């Protein structure tokens, strides 16, 4: 985990925000994908990946905020 300290703090924050945004966008796309019958089979996997990305982004964002408080 010491290698994370070599990365700029702003980069880590952008990664957290990007994961949250990708999760939200994926969930919205998955909810509109049910309109298309042939693509509808991919709706559940897209929703699962989107929720995992969103959860990971929120979790890492909270860890980043705690680390900034300690510093």
Rosetta silent file (secondary structure, phi, psi, omega in degrees, C-alpha in Angstrom):
SEQUENCE: XXXXXXXXXXXXXXXXXXXXXXXXXXXXXXXXXXXXXXXXXXXXXXXXXXXXXXXXXXXXXXXXXXXXXXX
SCORE:     score description
SCORE:     0.000 S_00000001
   1 L     0.000  -11.436 -179.146    0.000    0.000    0.000 S_00000001
   2 H   -68.037  -22.146 -178.868    2.991    2.313    0.258 S_00000001
   3 H   -70.462  -23.602  177.385    3.010    2.759   -3.510 S_00000001
   4 H   -65.285  -30.050  179.053   -0.309    4.609   -3.315 S_00000001
   5 H   -68.910  -17.734  177.824    1.477    7.371   -1.408 S_00000001
   6 H   -79.128  -19.844  179.036    3.644    7.961   -4.490 S_00000001
   7 L   -79.559  146.786  175.993    0.601    8.890   -6.567 S_00000001
   8 L   -63.808  144.963 -178.561   -0.656   12.475   -6.491 S_00000001
   9 H   -63.425  -36.654 -179.303   -3.634   13.020   -4.199 S_00000001
  10 H   -64.925  -33.584  179.720   -5.666   14.699   -6.928 S_00000001
  11 H   -65.364  -42.756  179.321   -5.275   11.627   -9.147 S_00000001
  12 H   -63.674  -38.451  178.691   -6.711    9.357   -6.463 S_00000001
  13 H   -66.547  -39.310  177.545   -9.643   11.709   -5.977 S_00000001
  14 H   -65.311  -36.707  177.494  -10.310   11.734   -9.731 S_00000001
  15 H   -64.399  -43.393  178.484  -10.262    7.930   -9.784 S_00000001
  16 H   -61.851  -45.364 -179.641  -12.837    7.802   -6.977 S_00000001
  17 H   -67.999  -35.379  178.208  -15.086   10.304   -8.735 S_00000001
  18 H   -66.234  -39.775  178.039  -14.692    8.507  -12.068 S_00000001
  19 H   -64.653  -40.794  177.928  -15.752    5.196  -10.515 S_00000001
  20 H   -64.162  -44.148 -179.894  -18.809    6.821   -8.968 S_00000001
  21 H   -65.413  -42.746  178.133  -19.711    8.479  -12.277 S_00000001
  22 H   -62.918  -38.370  177.415  -19.214    5.265  -14.261 S_00000001
  23 H   -63.919  -43.421  179.390  -21.405    3.401  -11.789 S_00000001
  24 H   -67.657  -43.463  179.203  -24.194    5.946  -12.076 S_00000001
  25 H   -63.948  -42.540  178.826  -23.960    6.126  -15.867 S_00000001
  26 H   -62.721  -38.692  179.733  -23.936    2.339  -16.135 S_00000001
  27 H   -68.608  -39.181  177.850  -26.993    2.039  -13.948 S_00000001
  28 H   -66.741  -43.387  178.238  -28.893    4.638  -15.986 S_00000001
  29 H   -62.374  -41.590 -179.830  -27.889    2.956  -19.261 S_00000001
  30 H   -65.642  -30.451  179.338  -28.943   -0.426  -17.906 S_00000001
  31 H   -75.485  -28.866  177.651  -32.341    0.950  -16.946 S_00000001
  32 H   -88.362   -9.977 -175.951  -32.912    2.324  -20.476 S_00000001
  33 H   -73.907  -14.622 -178.558  -31.554   -0.778  -22.205 S_00000001
  34 H   -70.388   -8.627  177.075  -34.782   -2.701  -21.646 S_00000001
  35 H   -70.178  -35.212 -176.467  -36.256   -0.844  -24.623 S_00000001
  36 L   -93.617  119.420 -172.822  -34.084   -2.851  -27.030 S_00000001
  37 L   -68.073  -35.208 -176.264  -35.052   -6.527  -27.071 S_00000001
  38 L   -80.180  -23.217  179.870  -31.745   -8.011  -28.283 S_00000001
  39 L   -93.437  -12.439 -176.590  -29.583   -6.028  -25.882 S_00000001
  40 H   -60.045  -23.717 -179.379  -31.920   -6.601  -22.938 S_00000001
  41 H   -68.542  -19.893 -179.965  -30.092   -9.840  -22.046 S_00000001
  42 H   -92.622    2.200 -175.336  -27.082   -7.765  -20.950 S_00000001
  43 H   -63.784  -47.445 -177.870  -29.085   -5.569  -18.594 S_00000001
  44 H   -64.413  -46.078  177.042  -28.497   -7.575  -15.412 S_00000001
  45 H   -62.354  -36.379  178.177  -24.702   -7.920  -15.852 S_00000001
  46 H   -65.980  -41.277  178.627  -24.435   -4.193  -16.624 S_00000001
  47 H   -64.203  -40.614 -179.882  -26.441   -3.350  -13.514 S_00000001
  48 H   -64.616  -45.790  179.081  -24.271   -5.609  -11.344 S_00000001
  49 H   -64.802  -39.377  179.889  -21.039   -4.100  -12.672 S_00000001
  50 H   -64.305  -42.875  178.765  -22.458   -0.579  -12.304 S_00000001
  51 H   -66.254  -39.463  177.438  -23.443   -1.154   -8.679 S_00000001
  52 H   -64.364  -42.321  177.770  -20.024   -2.670   -7.934 S_00000001
  53 H   -63.615  -43.567  179.188  -18.236    0.305   -9.530 S_00000001
  54 H   -62.651  -45.230 -179.713  -20.397    2.774   -7.621 S_00000001
  55 H   -64.007  -42.676  178.227  -19.853    0.948   -4.334 S_00000001
  56 H   -63.201  -40.793  178.323  -16.112    0.710   -4.923 S_00000001
  57 H   -64.706  -42.062  178.137  -15.924    4.423   -5.744 S_00000001
  58 H   -66.705  -40.734 -179.740  -17.830    5.413   -2.617 S_00000001
  59 H   -64.215  -47.598  179.002  -15.723    3.072   -0.472 S_00000001
  60 H   -66.644  -34.697  177.008  -12.431    4.401   -1.866 S_00000001
  61 H   -64.399  -39.517  176.422  -13.725    7.967   -1.575 S_00000001
  62 H   -67.156  -40.045  176.546  -14.451    7.418    2.101 S_00000001
  63 H   -64.622  -37.642  177.407  -11.027    5.880    2.634 S_00000001
  64 H   -65.038  -41.928 -179.829   -9.438    8.840    0.858 S_00000001
  65 H   -65.317  -39.690  177.654  -11.350   11.296    3.060 S_00000001
  66 H   -64.824  -41.840  179.085  -10.260    9.483    6.234 S_00000001
  67 H   -63.099  -37.955  178.435   -6.656    9.475    5.047 S_00000001
  68 H   -68.440  -34.591  176.182   -6.830   13.235    4.413 S_00000001
  69 H   -65.826  -40.002  179.915   -8.182   13.788    7.927 S_00000001
  70 H   -67.287  -35.789 -179.761   -5.294   11.807    9.402 S_00000001
  71 L   -74.642    0.000    0.000   -2.763   13.805    7.426 S_00000001
